[in-house]
Amino acid sequence: MESANRDTALESQSPNDDQTSEVRRYWQKQPCGTRDVPDGERKAFFKELERQRYEWEPSILEFARFERGRGRRVLEIGVGAGTDFINWARHGAELSGIDLTEAGVALANERLALEGLTDDVQVGNAEALPFDDDSFDIVYSYGVLHHSPDTERCLAEVHRVLRPGGTALIMLYNVTAWTAWNLWAFHGLAKGRPWLSPRQAVYDHLESPGTKAYTARETTKLFHLFSRIERMETAFLGGDLLRMSPSEKYPSRVAKLLFALYPRPIIRFIGPRFGFARMIEATK
């Protein structure tokens, strides 16, 4: 029965889907987390990737708690540059990973090789996971599933491959957040289009095309298959505080000036209630 379910999921993939192809092309060109890190000697490159990720987003460490993976079957969906993946591996997880891009898989495999580790990482689509039912104790995906054309289907797949009582650790974007409002201000208000909603601004102008963000109520509905949500809270991402340099989408002097004048101390003082990361821990 497990194999039949897996085969059905694989057969239902849509590799020619236009939006999925656009998402793949975007992240193939620039795997998540690599934008502000210059290429160079490989160990130094990966060390800087890791330093920057956890300095800018320290909530990842408390959310993931990589040590909980020791001796357990863990799947990471969307390995990106492999920083979280290598930490699951270091902590002794029986680890599998997938990414939509060959670039992400190559980076993860390179990091494993540099540290003398071997784990299963492959190209795959979160909408049709290539694993049997009830295969994993933990499924982890940080900032990935909202890029899929069908996020609800991805979460159904997460539920399917988790063992009964297993844990889903998922970060999805929060629409009531500084990042969403900044995008609205820049692409809506400043361009004479105040009717452009923050949700649409995220969809059209943040990262890969079609990126979604959710309210707390919408997120709860997305997790309807799970027996319970253990925790759901928000945290800052680098974009909330504009800690990274402006991307190629914002080459103007005005954009760079706004980046420099952005009121980071005030936003830190208000706290992470309006952070762009919504972190969910749910039990099957």
C-alpha positions as CSV (number, residue, x, y, z in Angstrom):
1,M,0.0,0.0,0.0
2,E,2.8,2.4,0.8
3,S,4.5,1.8,-2.5
4,A,1.2,2.3,-4.3
5,N,0.6,5.6,-2.6
6,R,4.2,6.8,-3.4
7,D,3.8,5.8,-7.0
8,T,0.5,7.6,-7.3
9,A,2.2,10.8,-5.9
10,L,5.1,10.5,-8.3
11,E,2.8,10.0,-11.3
12,S,0.8,13.1,-10.4
13,Q,3.8,15.4,-10.6
14,S,3.6,18.3,-13.1
15,P,7.2,18.8,-14.3
16,N,6.1,21.0,-17.1
17,D,4.0,23.3,-14.9
18,D,4.9,26.9,-15.8
19,Q,5.1,28.3,-12.3
20,T,7.0,25.3,-10.9
21,S,9.5,25.8,-13.8
22,E,9.8,29.5,-13.0
23,V,10.4,28.7,-9.3
24,R,13.1,26.2,-10.2
25,R,14.9,28.6,-12.5
26,Y,14.9,31.3,-9.9
27,W,16.5,29.2,-7.2
28,Q,18.8,27.3,-9.6
29,K,20.3,30.7,-10.4
30,Q,20.8,31.7,-6.8
31,P,20.2,29.1,-4.0
32,C,18.7,30.5,-0.9
33,G,21.1,32.2,1.4
34,T,24.0,32.7,-1.0
35,R,23.2,36.2,-2.3
36,D,25.5,38.2,0.0
37,V,28.3,35.7,0.3
38,P,31.1,36.0,-2.3
39,D,32.3,32.7,-3.8
40,G,35.8,31.6,-2.7
41,E,37.7,28.9,-0.9
42,R,34.9,26.3,-0.3
43,K,35.3,25.7,3.5
44,A,35.5,29.5,4.1
45,F,32.5,30.0,1.8
46,F,30.3,27.6,3.7
47,K,31.5,28.8,7.1
48,E,30.4,32.4,6.1
49,L,27.0,31.1,4.8
50,E,26.5,29.4,8.2
51,R,27.7,32.4,10.3
52,Q,25.4,34.8,8.4
53,R,22.3,32.6,8.5
54,Y,22.3,32.0,12.2
55,E,23.4,35.6,13.1
56,W,20.6,37.1,11.0
57,E,18.0,34.5,12.0
58,P,19.0,33.0,15.3
59,S,15.4,31.8,15.9
60,I,16.2,28.9,13.5
61,L,18.4,27.2,16.1
62,E,15.7,27.3,18.8
63,F,13.0,26.2,16.3
64,A,14.8,23.3,14.7
65,R,16.7,22.1,17.8
66,F,18.9,19.9,15.5
67,E,19.9,17.7,18.4
68,R,16.4,16.2,18.5
69,G,17.2,14.5,15.2
70,R,19.8,12.2,16.7
71,G,19.0,8.6,15.7
72,R,15.7,9.6,14.1
73,R,14.6,9.7,10.5
74,V,14.6,13.3,9.3
75,L,13.5,14.7,6.0
76,E,14.4,18.3,5.0
77,I,12.4,19.7,2.1
78,G,14.2,22.5,0.3
79,V,17.9,22.1,1.4
80,G,18.9,25.4,-0.4
81,A,22.6,26.0,0.4
82,G,22.6,23.1,2.8
83,T,23.3,25.0,6.1
84,D,20.4,23.5,8.1
85,F,20.9,20.2,6.3
86,I,24.5,19.9,7.4
87,N,23.5,20.6,11.0
88,W,20.9,17.8,11.0
89,A,23.7,15.6,9.7
90,R,26.2,16.7,12.3
91,H,23.7,15.9,15.1
92,G,23.4,12.3,14.0
93,A,20.0,12.3,12.2
94,E,19.2,9.5,9.7
95,L,18.8,12.1,7.1
96,S,17.2,12.6,3.7
97,G,16.8,15.8,1.8
98,I,15.2,17.1,-1.4
99,D,15.4,20.3,-3.4
100,L,13.7,21.5,-6.5
101,T,17.1,22.4,-8.0
102,E,20.3,20.6,-9.0
103,A,22.2,23.6,-7.5
104,G,20.8,23.1,-4.0
105,V,21.5,19.3,-4.2
106,A,25.1,19.9,-5.4
107,L,25.8,22.4,-2.5
108,A,24.4,20.0,0.1
109,N,26.4,17.1,-1.3
110,E,29.5,19.3,-1.4
111,R,29.1,20.2,2.3
112,L,28.6,16.6,3.3
113,A,31.7,15.6,1.5
114,L,33.8,18.3,3.1
115,E,32.8,17.1,6.5
116,G,33.1,13.4,5.7
117,L,29.4,12.8,6.0
118,T,27.1,10.8,3.7
119,D,23.3,11.3,3.6
120,D,20.6,11.0,1.0
121,V,19.9,14.2,-0.9
122,Q,18.1,14.3,-4.3
123,V,16.2,16.5,-6.6
124,G,12.5,16.3,-5.9
125,N,9.2,18.2,-5.8
126,A,7.5,18.9,-2.5
127,E,4.1,18.4,-4.1
128,A,4.9,14.7,-4.7
129,L,7.5,13.4,-2.3
130,P,9.4,10.3,-3.5
131,F,9.1,8.5,-0.1
132,D,6.7,5.9,1.3
133,D,4.0,6.6,3.8
134,D,4.9,6.8,7.4
135,S,8.7,7.1,6.7
136,F,10.0,9.9,8.9
137,D,9.9,11.0,12.5
138,I,10.6,14.6,11.6
139,V,9.9,16.6,8.4
140,Y,11.6,20.0,8.4
141,S,11.1,22.8,5.8
142,Y,12.2,26.4,6.5
143,G,10.8,29.0,4.2
144,V,10.2,26.7,1.2
145,L,6.6,25.5,0.8
146,H,5.1,28.9,0.2
147,H,7.0,29.0,-3.1
148,S,5.2,25.9,-4.4
149,P,2.2,26.5,-6.6
150,D,0.2,24.1,-4.3
151,T,1.3,24.6,-0.7
152,E,-1.7,22.7,0.6
153,R,-0.7,19.7,-1.4
154,C,2.8,20.0,-0.1
155,L,1.5,19.9,3.5
156,A,-0.6,16.8,2.6
157,E,2.6,15.2,1.4
158,V,4.4,16.1,4.6
159,H,1.5,14.5,6.6
160,R,1.6,11.4,4.4
161,V,5.4,10.7,4.9
162,L,5.4,11.4,8.6
163,R,5.0,8.4,11.0
164,P,2.0,8.6,13.4
165,G,3.0,11.0,16.2
166,G,5.7,12.4,14.0
167,T,6.7,16.1,14.0
168,A,6.4,18.7,11.2
169,L,8.6,21.8,11.6
170,I,7.5,24.2,8.9
171,M,8.2,27.9,8.4
172,L,5.8,29.8,6.2
173,Y,5.7,33.6,5.4
174,N,3.5,35.8,7.5
175,V,1.5,38.4,5.5
176,T,1.1,40.8,8.5
177,A,4.8,41.5,8.6
178,W,7.3,44.3,8.0
179,T,8.6,42.7,4.8
180,A,5.2,42.5,3.3
181,W,4.4,46.1,4.2
182,N,7.8,47.3,2.8
183,L,7.1,45.6,-0.5
184,W,3.6,47.3,-0.6
185,A,5.2,50.7,0.2
186,F,7.8,50.3,-2.5
187,H,5.8,48.6,-5.3
188,G,2.4,50.0,-4.4
189,L,2.3,53.3,-2.6
190,A,5.5,54.8,-4.1
191,K,4.4,53.8,-7.6
192,G,0.9,55.3,-7.3
193,R,-0.7,51.9,-6.8
194,P,-1.9,52.0,-3.1
195,W,-4.5,49.4,-3.9
196,L,-1.8,46.8,-4.4
197,S,-2.2,44.6,-1.3
198,P,0.8,43.4,0.8
199,R,-0.1,39.9,-0.2
200,Q,0.0,40.7,-3.9
201,A,3.3,42.6,-3.4
202,V,4.8,39.5,-1.9
203,Y,3.4,37.3,-4.7
204,D,4.7,39.6,-7.5
205,H,7.9,41.0,-6.1
206,L,9.5,38.8,-3.5
207,E,11.9,36.0,-4.5
208,S,10.5,33.5,-7.0
209,P,7.2,34.3,-8.8
210,G,4.1,33.4,-6.9
211,T,5.5,33.5,-3.4
212,K,2.7,33.3,-0.9
213,A,2.2,34.6,2.7
214,Y,-0.5,33.8,5.2
215,T,-2.4,35.0,8.2
216,A,-2.4,33.0,11.4
217,R,-6.0,31.8,10.7
218,E,-5.0,30.7,7.1
219,T,-2.0,28.9,8.4
220,T,-4.1,27.0,10.9
221,K,-6.4,25.9,8.1
222,L,-3.4,24.7,6.0
223,F,-2.5,22.3,8.9
224,H,-6.0,20.8,9.2
225,L,-4.7,17.2,8.5
226,F,-2.5,17.3,11.6
227,S,-3.8,16.1,15.0
228,R,-2.6,19.3,16.7
229,I,-0.4,22.4,16.3
230,E,2.0,22.4,19.2
231,R,3.3,25.9,18.6
232,M,3.0,28.7,16.1
233,E,4.9,31.9,16.5
234,T,6.5,34.7,14.5
235,A,10.2,35.7,14.2
236,F,12.2,38.2,12.3
237,L,13.8,37.3,9.0
238,G,16.7,39.2,7.5
239,G,14.3,41.1,5.2
240,D,12.3,42.5,8.2
241,L,15.3,44.5,9.3
242,L,16.8,44.9,5.8
243,R,20.1,43.4,7.0
244,M,21.1,42.2,3.6
245,S,22.2,44.4,0.8
246,P,19.6,45.5,-1.8
247,S,19.1,42.9,-4.5
248,E,19.4,43.6,-8.2
249,K,15.7,44.5,-8.2
250,Y,16.5,47.7,-6.3
251,P,19.5,49.4,-8.1
252,S,18.4,53.0,-7.6
253,R,20.1,55.5,-5.3
254,V,16.7,56.1,-3.7
255,A,16.3,52.5,-2.8
256,K,19.8,52.4,-1.3
257,L,19.1,55.5,0.7
258,L,15.9,54.0,2.1
259,F,17.8,50.9,3.1
260,A,20.3,53.0,5.0
261,L,17.6,55.1,6.7
262,Y,15.3,52.1,7.6
263,P,14.3,52.4,11.3
264,R,15.8,49.1,12.5
265,P,16.0,50.1,16.2
266,I,12.3,50.9,16.3
267,I,11.4,47.6,14.7
268,R,13.6,45.6,17.1
269,F,12.0,47.5,20.0
270,I,8.5,46.6,18.8
271,G,9.6,42.9,18.7
272,P,9.0,40.0,16.4
273,R,5.2,40.1,16.4
274,F,5.3,41.4,12.9
275,G,8.2,39.2,11.8
276,F,7.9,37.6,8.3
277,A,8.7,34.1,9.6
278,R,5.7,32.1,11.0
279,M,7.1,28.9,12.5
280,I,4.8,26.0,13.1
281,E,5.4,22.8,14.9
282,A,2.6,20.2,14.3
283,T,2.0,16.6,15.2
284,K,0.6,14.0,12.9
